[in-house]
């Protein structure tokens, strides 16, 4: 599904792949985030061929004008998990709301591992 909005200039459609890529890019810019992890086997296969690697570890669900996000990430060893997760949520929420004009209803951060 894709995001759709209308204003005085016309209609705007943003695909979920674009939103997932942006969310993945914003996530990697956060301090303490080392990597994103594929969420399923087909993502692992796609990663081998570098297909859509920016949205790896990101799941987007849109319902109406609301966005629901799941992030699967690896954190740096020694950082506060709760602090980095809170920073990650606020960074992704702000960036996506500013870019899409839609409301980010929920962001779930799944910490899959920790690296040095």
C-alpha beads as a LAMMPS data file, in Angstrom:
LAMMPS data file: protein, C-alpha beads

116 atoms
115 bonds

1 atom types
1 bond types

-500.0 500.0 xlo xhi
-500.0 500.0 ylo yhi
-500.0 500.0 zlo zhi

Masses

1 110.0

Atoms # bond

1 1 1 0.000 0.000 0.000
2 1 1 1.169 3.553 -0.505
3 1 1 0.597 6.858 1.198
4 1 1 -1.707 9.303 -0.548
5 1 1 -2.458 12.891 0.269
6 1 1 -4.078 15.767 -1.526
7 1 1 -3.577 19.491 -1.327
8 1 1 -4.379 22.543 -3.436
9 1 1 -1.646 21.610 -5.938
10 1 1 -2.897 18.077 -6.569
11 1 1 -2.401 14.516 -5.383
12 1 1 0.790 13.057 -3.909
13 1 1 1.533 9.321 -3.701
14 1 1 4.519 7.915 -1.790
15 1 1 5.207 4.174 -1.976
16 1 1 6.009 2.107 1.093
17 1 1 9.432 1.281 -0.395
18 1 1 10.384 4.959 -0.373
19 1 1 9.207 5.355 3.228
20 1 1 11.120 2.207 4.253
21 1 1 14.294 3.421 2.524
22 1 1 14.071 6.789 4.253
23 1 1 13.418 5.151 7.631
24 1 1 16.439 2.879 7.109
25 1 1 18.637 5.830 6.181
26 1 1 17.475 7.816 9.211
27 1 1 18.049 4.810 11.473
28 1 1 21.646 4.389 10.327
29 1 1 22.326 8.067 11.100
30 1 1 21.479 7.555 14.785
31 1 1 24.319 7.242 17.275
32 1 1 24.642 3.701 18.604
33 1 1 23.026 1.947 15.645
34 1 1 25.589 -0.284 13.934
35 1 1 23.505 -2.187 11.397
36 1 1 20.038 -3.191 10.275
37 1 1 19.159 -6.864 10.094
38 1 1 16.966 -8.589 7.518
39 1 1 13.667 -9.559 9.078
40 1 1 13.026 -12.664 6.984
41 1 1 14.786 -15.083 4.629
42 1 1 13.662 -13.351 1.429
43 1 1 15.270 -10.134 2.698
44 1 1 18.528 -12.058 3.182
45 1 1 18.416 -13.314 -0.412
46 1 1 17.636 -9.821 -1.704
47 1 1 20.552 -8.487 0.348
48 1 1 22.917 -10.881 -1.433
49 1 1 22.012 -9.248 -4.721
50 1 1 21.862 -5.735 -3.210
51 1 1 18.190 -5.342 -4.061
52 1 1 16.566 -2.705 -1.841
53 1 1 19.312 -2.870 0.811
54 1 1 18.382 0.528 2.251
55 1 1 15.050 -0.778 3.464
56 1 1 16.614 -3.920 4.953
57 1 1 15.400 -4.413 8.508
58 1 1 12.481 -2.006 8.098
59 1 1 8.817 -3.009 7.942
60 1 1 6.253 -0.355 7.035
61 1 1 2.478 -0.676 7.396
62 1 1 0.203 2.177 6.384
63 1 1 -3.429 2.510 7.365
64 1 1 -5.114 5.627 6.089
65 1 1 -2.869 8.556 6.981
66 1 1 -1.038 6.651 9.754
67 1 1 2.338 4.922 9.482
68 1 1 3.392 1.943 11.632
69 1 1 7.079 0.985 11.609
70 1 1 9.140 -1.981 12.824
71 1 1 12.927 -1.542 12.888
72 1 1 15.266 -4.542 13.286
73 1 1 18.669 -3.177 14.357
74 1 1 22.019 -4.026 15.921
75 1 1 23.343 -1.622 18.563
76 1 1 26.906 -0.739 19.510
77 1 1 28.215 -2.480 22.617
78 1 1 28.299 -0.277 25.711
79 1 1 25.528 2.165 24.813
80 1 1 22.325 2.522 26.778
81 1 1 19.781 0.481 24.864
82 1 1 16.822 2.481 26.136
83 1 1 18.478 5.826 25.321
84 1 1 19.503 4.778 21.803
85 1 1 16.057 3.250 21.139
86 1 1 14.344 6.466 22.284
87 1 1 16.669 8.565 20.123
88 1 1 16.097 6.241 17.178
89 1 1 12.326 6.495 17.548
90 1 1 12.303 10.285 17.765
91 1 1 14.717 10.722 14.832
92 1 1 12.782 8.404 12.518
93 1 1 9.419 9.835 13.607
94 1 1 10.486 13.438 13.020
95 1 1 12.141 12.703 9.666
96 1 1 9.243 10.694 8.268
97 1 1 6.567 13.109 9.460
98 1 1 8.456 16.018 7.942
99 1 1 9.033 14.166 4.646
100 1 1 5.604 12.599 4.155
101 1 1 3.296 14.955 6.019
102 1 1 1.627 11.879 7.519
103 1 1 1.450 10.847 11.167
104 1 1 3.823 8.168 12.453
105 1 1 1.574 6.361 14.897
106 1 1 3.952 3.711 16.205
107 1 1 7.630 2.738 15.948
108 1 1 8.765 -0.603 17.353
109 1 1 12.507 -1.098 17.777
110 1 1 13.641 -4.726 17.764
111 1 1 17.223 -5.004 19.055
112 1 1 18.508 -8.138 17.343
113 1 1 22.100 -7.964 18.574
114 1 1 25.028 -5.980 19.911
115 1 1 28.418 -5.459 18.215
116 1 1 31.705 -4.015 19.379

Bonds

1 1 1 2
2 1 2 3
3 1 3 4
4 1 4 5
5 1 5 6
6 1 6 7
7 1 7 8
8 1 8 9
9 1 9 10
10 1 10 11
11 1 11 12
12 1 12 13
13 1 13 14
14 1 14 15
15 1 15 16
16 1 16 17
17 1 17 18
18 1 18 19
19 1 19 20
20 1 20 21
21 1 21 22
22 1 22 23
23 1 23 24
24 1 24 25
25 1 25 26
26 1 26 27
27 1 27 28
28 1 28 29
29 1 29 30
30 1 30 31
31 1 31 32
32 1 32 33
33 1 33 34
34 1 34 35
35 1 35 36
36 1 36 37
37 1 37 38
38 1 38 39
39 1 39 40
40 1 40 41
41 1 41 42
42 1 42 43
43 1 43 44
44 1 44 45
45 1 45 46
46 1 46 47
47 1 47 48
48 1 48 49
49 1 49 50
50 1 50 51
51 1 51 52
52 1 52 53
53 1 53 54
54 1 54 55
55 1 55 56
56 1 56 57
57 1 57 58
58 1 58 59
59 1 59 60
60 1 60 61
61 1 61 62
62 1 62 63
63 1 63 64
64 1 64 65
65 1 65 66
66 1 66 67
67 1 67 68
68 1 68 69
69 1 69 70
70 1 70 71
71 1 71 72
72 1 72 73
73 1 73 74
74 1 74 75
75 1 75 76
76 1 76 77
77 1 77 78
78 1 78 79
79 1 79 80
80 1 80 81
81 1 81 82
82 1 82 83
83 1 83 84
84 1 84 85
85 1 85 86
86 1 86 87
87 1 87 88
88 1 88 89
89 1 89 90
90 1 90 91
91 1 91 92
92 1 92 93
93 1 93 94
94 1 94 95
95 1 95 96
96 1 96 97
97 1 97 98
98 1 98 99
99 1 99 100
100 1 100 101
101 1 101 102
102 1 102 103
103 1 103 104
104 1 104 105
105 1 105 106
106 1 106 107
107 1 107 108
108 1 108 109
109 1 109 110
110 1 110 111
111 1 111 112
112 1 112 113
113 1 113 114
114 1 114 115
115 1 115 116
